[in-house]
Amino acid sequence: MLNIRADRLSKLPPYLFVKIDQAKRAAMAQGRDVIDFGVGDPDLPTPAFILDTTASALSTPGSYNYTPTIGLIEYRRAAAHYMKCRFGVTINPENEVIALLGSKEGIGHLPLAVINPADIVLVPQPGYPVYESGTIFAGGVTHTMPLTESNNWLPDLTKIPAEVCRQAKLMWINYPNNPTSACASLDFFEQAIAFAKANDILLAHDSAYGEVYFDEPPPSILQVDGAKDVAIEFHSLSKTFNMTGWRTAFAVGHADTLAALAKIKSNLDSGMFEPIQRAGIAAMEGFDRPEIVELRNMYRQRRDVIVSALREAGWDVTPPRATFYLWAKCPPGHDSWSVATRLLDEADIVVIPGAGFGETGEGFVRFSLTVNEDRVREAAARIAKLSW
């Protein structure tokens, strides 16, 4: 019998969202009215000002050709302008920014560009599964940095063993955080940069949710003096602008790292479709438009509805300050998979069990607020009928 599966595939943990999707589809096949708080995929259309730019670009002669792997210079300039306007960070568009086919693509490919087999990669847990899978594909070894409620869901860098620090080549952090929705201060970023410099580690910050916030705008790690010496930062247009399917993002920071990532990409992809880059330019230039402010207000309202319902049902819930995720503590005596299973079986509600993001996520479930307010209120009514 032909065996075509590479051994590395057996090292991958089950991809969480596949299992959840199978359970959801099975429930829907039975005709049940499922409310899906699972995958974080915005439910509203891409704003009109972005669509209008795309339509114009689609009718422009020459827009269907290959584009540079690193992105059009106009796209990179727009990213640099955004970083300056939003964070006060100066970025050279020639060599300190690279376009990505979504931040997931860049996150997955980065280990191929910067680590060798058996090198250690520091990975937060709970965390985005691609940090670990990208390491596995590159032949690296992950060392878990536990994120705990007692430490405000920040890694305790002082607890990483000295021998691990000596062997580590790459460290991932992600704020505002998925799945916990925690935010990091500039003080923490300063500590992380100092740690990376002291141990000759590349620091990669995933800032996919940097524009989905309800209080103070979250900082960029590149605001720390000297950060570009050891760090890069990933920015995604997916969540902010309802553009998940468009696959447009960028990375900024340490020039040599971005050049290495570009070399990997030039061998694996042929650049982002030009009309999508033009759409991305319009989005980045309009990051502070009223439409984007209104999206944040909408998520805030959804957050408040579900938080109120869960509290009335006896859950211990802290309202998130950013992201469109609610990281809710399981009722006493219940683990995350049993809570997720019961919500689906008894209330036709899909949530993500925290244990699916790593063992340190146990005891929590994640609600994604990408469901319209009427459905959020319906879900709230169903939850209120359950006794824990």
C-alpha positions in Angstrom: 0.0 0.0 0.0 1.3 3.4 -1.0 2.3 5.5 2.1 2.6 9.2 1.1 2.2 10.9 4.5 5.4 12.5 5.8 6.4 11.7 9.4 6.2 15.3 10.4 2.4 15.2 10.0 2.2 12.7 12.9 3.8 15.3 15.2 1.0 17.8 14.7 -1.7 18.1 17.3 -5.2 17.7 16.0 -6.3 21.1 14.5 -8.8 22.4 17.0 -11.2 24.1 14.6 -11.6 21.0 12.4 -13.0 19.0 15.3 -15.3 21.8 16.4 -16.5 22.3 12.8 -17.4 18.6 12.5 -19.5 18.7 15.6 -21.2 21.9 14.4 -22.0 20.4 11.0 -23.4 17.2 12.6 -25.8 19.3 14.7 -26.8 21.4 11.7 -27.4 18.3 9.6 -30.0 17.3 12.2 -31.9 20.6 11.5 -30.8 22.2 14.8 -30.6 26.0 15.0 -26.9 26.4 15.9 -25.4 29.7 17.1 -21.7 29.6 16.3 -19.3 31.5 18.6 -16.5 29.3 17.3 -14.0 30.5 14.7 -13.3 34.2 14.7 -14.6 35.2 11.2 -16.3 38.6 11.1 -20.0 38.3 10.0 -20.3 41.7 8.4 -19.2 42.7 4.8 -15.9 44.5 4.0 -16.5 48.2 4.2 -17.7 49.9 1.1 -14.7 52.3 0.8 -12.4 49.2 0.4 -14.8 47.5 -2.1 -14.9 50.6 -4.2 -11.1 50.7 -4.4 -11.0 47.0 -5.3 -13.6 47.5 -8.1 -11.5 50.3 -9.6 -8.3 48.2 -9.4 -10.0 45.2 -11.1 -10.6 47.3 -14.2 -7.1 48.7 -14.4 -5.0 47.3 -17.2 -2.0 45.3 -16.0 -3.5 44.5 -12.6 -3.7 40.8 -13.3 0.1 40.2 -13.6 2.5 38.8 -11.0 3.5 41.2 -8.2 6.7 41.3 -6.2 6.7 38.7 -3.4 7.5 41.4 -0.8 4.5 43.5 -2.1 4.1 46.6 -4.2 6.1 49.6 -3.0 2.8 51.4 -2.6 1.5 48.7 -0.3 4.7 48.8 1.8 4.6 52.6 2.0 1.0 52.4 3.2 2.0 50.0 5.9 4.9 52.2 6.9 2.5 55.2 7.0 0.1 53.3 9.2 2.8 52.4 11.6 3.8 56.1 11.8 0.3 57.4 12.2 -0.9 54.8 14.7 2.2 54.1 16.8 4.7 56.9 16.0 7.1 54.2 14.6 9.3 55.0 11.6 9.5 52.1 9.1 11.6 52.0 6.0 9.2 50.7 3.3 12.2 49.4 1.2 13.5 46.8 3.7 11.5 46.9 7.0 8.1 45.8 5.7 6.9 42.8 3.7 3.4 41.9 2.4 1.9 38.6 3.5 -0.9 36.4 2.1 -2.5 36.8 5.5 -0.6 36.8 8.8 -1.1 33.0 9.2 1.0 32.4 6.1 3.8 34.6 7.4 3.6 33.1 10.9 3.7 29.6 9.5 6.7 30.3 7.2 8.8 32.3 9.6 10.4 29.3 11.3 11.5 27.9 7.9 13.4 31.2 7.5 15.1 31.6 10.9 15.5 28.3 12.7 17.4 25.0 12.0 16.3 21.5 13.0 16.3 21.0 16.8 16.4 24.7 17.5 14.1 25.8 20.3 11.1 28.1 19.7 9.4 29.7 22.7 5.6 29.4 22.3 2.9 30.8 24.5 0.2 28.5 25.8 -2.8 28.8 25.4 -2.0 30.2 22.0 -2.6 30.3 18.3 -1.9 26.7 17.0 0.2 27.9 14.1 3.1 28.9 16.3 3.6 25.3 17.2 2.8 23.8 13.8 5.1 26.1 12.0 7.9 25.1 14.3 7.2 21.4 13.7 7.3 21.9 9.9 10.7 23.5 10.3 12.0 20.7 12.4 12.2 22.8 15.5 11.4 22.0 19.1 8.8 24.0 21.1 9.2 25.1 24.7 5.9 26.2 26.2 5.6 29.5 28.0 2.5 29.1 30.2 0.0 32.0 30.2 -1.9 32.1 33.5 -4.7 34.1 34.9 -2.6 34.9 38.0 0.0 36.6 35.7 -2.6 38.4 33.7 -2.0 36.0 30.8 1.5 37.2 30.2 4.5 34.8 30.1 6.8 34.8 33.1 10.1 35.3 31.3 12.1 34.7 34.5 10.8 31.1 34.7 12.3 30.1 31.3 15.3 27.8 32.1 18.7 29.2 31.3 19.6 26.2 29.1 16.4 26.7 27.1 17.3 30.4 26.7 20.7 29.4 25.3 19.2 27.1 22.7 16.2 29.3 21.8 16.2 31.1 18.4 12.7 32.4 18.2 10.0 33.6 20.7 6.3 34.2 19.9 4.1 36.6 21.8 0.6 37.8 20.8 -1.2 40.9 22.2 -4.1 41.6 22.2 -4.2 37.9 22.8 -6.0 35.1 21.2 -7.7 33.3 22.9 -7.5 35.1 26.3 -8.2 38.6 25.0 -5.5 39.9 27.4 -3.6 43.1 26.6 0.1 43.8 27.2 1.6 47.1 28.3 4.5 48.9 26.8 6.4 48.0 30.0 6.0 44.3 29.3 7.1 44.8 25.7 10.3 46.5 27.1 10.9 43.5 29.3 10.4 41.2 26.3 12.8 43.2 24.1 15.4 43.2 26.9 15.0 39.4 27.3 15.4 38.9 23.5 18.5 41.0 23.3 20.1 39.3 26.4 19.6 35.9 24.9 20.1 36.6 21.2 16.5 35.5 20.4 14.3 36.8 17.6 11.1 38.1 19.0 8.0 37.8 16.8 4.9 39.7 17.9 1.5 38.7 16.4 -0.6 41.8 16.5 -3.6 40.6 14.5 -6.1 42.2 16.9 -4.3 45.5 17.4 -7.2 47.5 16.1 -10.0 45.6 17.8 -10.1 47.3 21.2 -12.6 48.9 23.6 -10.4 51.0 25.9 -6.9 52.5 25.2 -5.4 51.6 21.8 -2.9 48.7 22.3 0.8 49.6 21.7 3.2 48.1 19.2 6.2 46.3 20.3 8.2 48.4 17.9 7.6 51.4 20.0 10.3 50.1 22.3 13.7 51.8 21.7 15.9 49.4 19.8 13.1 46.9 19.1 13.8 46.6 15.4 17.2 45.2 16.3 15.6 41.9 17.5 11.9 42.0 16.7 9.3 41.8 14.0 5.6 42.4 14.2 2.7 40.9 12.3 -0.3 43.0 11.3 -3.4 41.6 9.7 -6.2 43.4 7.9 -8.5 40.4 8.4 -10.1 41.2 11.7 -10.1 45.0 11.6 -11.6 45.4 8.2 -13.7 42.3 7.8 -11.3 40.9 5.3 -10.5 37.4 6.5 -11.0 35.8 3.0 -8.9 38.4 1.2 -5.6 37.2 2.8 -3.8 40.4 3.2 -1.4 41.3 5.9 2.2 42.6 6.5 5.2 42.1 8.8 7.5 45.0 9.9 10.7 45.3 11.8 14.1 43.6 11.7 15.2 43.9 8.1 17.4 40.8 7.9 14.6 38.6 9.2 12.2 40.0 6.7 14.7 39.4 3.9 15.0 35.8 5.1 11.2 35.4 5.2 11.0 36.9 1.7 13.4 34.3 0.4 11.2 31.5 1.7 8.1 33.2 0.2 9.7 33.8 -3.2 10.1 30.0 -3.5 6.6 29.3 -2.4 4.3 32.0 -3.6 4.1 34.6 -6.4 2.9 37.7 -4.5 -0.4 39.1 -3.5 -3.0 39.8 -6.3 -2.6 43.5 -7.1 -6.3 44.5 -6.7 -6.2 43.0 -3.2 -3.1 45.1 -2.4 -4.9 48.2 -3.6 -7.7 47.3 -1.3 -5.2 46.8 1.5 -3.8 50.3 0.9 -7.3 51.8 1.2 -7.9 49.9 4.4 -4.6 50.9 6.0 -5.1 54.5 5.0 -8.7 54.4 6.5 -7.8 52.7 9.8 -9.4 55.5 11.8 -12.5 56.1 9.6 -15.9 56.2 11.3 -16.8 52.8 9.8 -14.0 51.2 11.7 -14.9 53.0 14.9 -18.4 51.7 14.5 -17.2 48.1 14.1 -15.5 48.4 17.5 -18.7 49.8 19.1 -20.6 46.9 17.6 -18.3 44.4 19.2 -18.4 46.2 22.5 -22.2 46.0 22.5 -22.1 42.2 21.7 -19.6 41.8 24.4 -21.7 43.5 27.0 -24.8 41.4 26.1 -23.1 38.0 26.5 -21.1 39.1 29.6 -24.3 40.2 31.3 -26.0 36.9 30.4 -23.1 34.7 31.6 -22.9 36.6 34.9 -26.6 36.2 35.5 -26.2 32.5 34.9 -23.5 32.4 37.6 -20.4 32.4 35.4 -17.2 34.3 36.5 -16.5 36.5 33.5 -14.1 39.4 32.9 -15.1 41.7 30.0 -12.3 41.8 27.4 -10.6 45.1 26.8 -9.7 44.1 23.2 -10.2 41.4 20.5 -13.6 40.1 19.6 -13.2 37.1 21.9 -14.6 36.4 25.4 -12.4 34.1 27.5 -14.9 32.8 30.0 -14.1 30.7 33.1 -15.9 27.4 33.2 -18.5 27.0 35.9 -17.1 25.2 39.0 -16.8 21.5 38.6 -16.7 21.5 34.8 -13.8 21.3 32.3 -13.7 23.1 29.0 -14.6 20.2 26.8 -17.6 19.2 28.9 -18.8 22.8 28.9 -18.4 23.1 25.1 -20.2 19.8 24.6 -23.1 20.7 26.9 -23.6 24.1 25.3 -23.8 22.4 21.9 -25.9 19.4 23.0 -28.4 21.3 25.2 -28.4 24.9 23.8 -27.1 24.5 20.2 -24.3 26.9 20.9 -20.8 26.5 19.6 -17.8 27.7 21.7 -14.2 26.7 21.7 -12.8 24.7 24.7 -9.8 26.3 26.2 -7.9 23.0 26.4 -7.8 23.0 22.6 -5.3 25.9 22.8 -3.0 23.9 25.1 -3.4 22.4 28.5 -3.0 25.7 30.2 -6.2 26.8 28.5 -8.1 24.3 30.6 -10.9 25.7 32.7 -12.0 28.3 30.1 -14.0 28.5 26.9 -13.8 31.1 24.2 -16.7 32.9 22.7 -16.1 34.7 19.4 -18.3 37.8 19.1 -18.8 37.4 15.3 -22.5 36.8 15.6 -25.1 39.5 15.2 -26.7 41.0 18.2 -30.1 39.3 17.8 -28.3 36.0 17.8 -26.2 37.0 20.8 -29.4 37.8 22.7 -30.9 34.5 21.6 -27.8 32.7 22.8 -28.0 34.6 26.1 -31.6 33.4 26.6 -30.6 29.8 25.9 -27.7 30.0 28.4 -30.0 31.4 31.0 -32.1 28.2 30.9 -29.1 26.0 31.7 -28.3 25.1 35.3 -24.7 24.5 36.2 
